[in-house]
Amino acid sequence: MLKTYEIGDSNGKPVVMVHGLFGQARNLGALARRLAQDGRRVVSVDMRNHGDSFWSDDHSYHALAGDLAEVIEMVGGRSDLVGHSMGGKASMTLALTQPEMVGRLVVMDIAPVAYTHDQIGLIDAMEGIDLSGIRLRSQADALLAEAIPDPGVRAFLLQSLDVKHDPPRWKMNLPVLRARMSELVGWPTDLNGLHFYNPTMLFTGEESDYVTEEGRVAMRNLFPLGRIVRVKGAGHWLHADAPEATAGGLAAYLAGPG
């Protein structure tokens, strides 16, 4: 069972929040708090091989979807589902294979297609620094700076550095994420003949290149009731780049029936 974190009304309509690669539940914390204000029961998860959840050699999207199904069973057997990036693909996989478990589906800046890029360089950078003398995240940040010049990306990754552990450690199963990278950037082709007929929203970042026309076509094919909304001024991490617009749009959409 995944590590879960709950806020909001325990009797409210449930919504499960699913983070992306190298993330953890806290990454979607601002969105979770916004939904809790509307009386929702908000359950955020650490995905397998991330945060405080278990580690496994299997990191396929079918396995990730199975983990989410267990969480939804825990909250009553049906839930709205919000997933960013890797979490979006896992959420789409569950919706397509077990549609009775998902009410409204929200996918954040990812499409149901295979991508040609990978994130091996970030794993190289994280595994390439010596953590033995680290006591502060700022020290690790300085070591990462040469390989990862973007301070925002470094700050995101460093949220998963446990500096209280002796020695410090990454709260991610980096060897497995490296080994399964082709699956992570891919898409399970056995899903392509399936459909999810409940309300679906794809939020994309205006400045992100993750959802191309190919991705929009694939989304419409698999999710016939899907809508696509572009968030102005946002990149791939739209909930961090445009938090108010993303949270407001998400809350308004999830307030609908389904």
Disulfide bonds with the S-S distance in Angstrom:
none
